[in-house]
Amino acid sequence: MTNANPAPQPSRDRHVTWHDPLALAAAARSMDGMAFLQSIQSGALPPPPIIALLGISMANVEPGKVTMVLPAGEYLFNPIGMVHGGALATLLDSVMGCAVQSSLPPGKAYTTLEIKVNYLRAMTMQSGAATAVGTVRHLGGRTAVAEAEARDAQGRLLATASTTCMIMDMPSAPGKAS
C-alpha cells in the first residue's frame, strides 16, 4: 500500500518586488505605446507587477511585434510537475497585448476582449524557457487582432494563441474626472 501522505519536503522561497502600477499607468498616459514599451525594456520604467511576479522578461520591442521570455521555474509548476498553462497563457496574452500597444498613439489604450490558446507541448524544466512572439495582424480604430507563438529553448512549438483587443481612450488617472 502506498503512503498517501509523503513526508513533508523542505519549502522553497521566492521573493517578488514590484513598483507602483498606478505610477506606471500615469507614465503610459504621456507616451505612445512604442516609447512606453521601450522604456520598460530599457529599465527606464519598471515592468508591470504581473511580469515581475511570473519572472517574464521583455526581449524585443518593434512596431506591431513584441518578444518576451518566461523561465521554466518550478514556482510556475502545476501539481504534475509542468509549468501551469495559465502562466503560458499569461505570456501569450502579454506579447499579443503589448504588440497592439506598440502600435498605439499617445492617449490610446487596449484591453483584451478574448484570447484563444492552443497548447501543443508541455513546458517542463527540461524544455527550458519559453520565448513568445506576438504580432499584430489587424489594427483598426476600435479593435485589433494579434497572434502569438511560444517556443521552448530547442525551438519546439509549445503553444499558439490569438486575441481580439478593444482600442479605447486611455482611462483618466484615478481620482480625476474624465
Summary of the structure (lengths in Angstrom):
residues: 178
radius of gyration: 18.0
end to end distance: 65.7
largest distance: 66.1
contacts: 517
relative contact order: 0.16
helix: 25%
strand: 33%
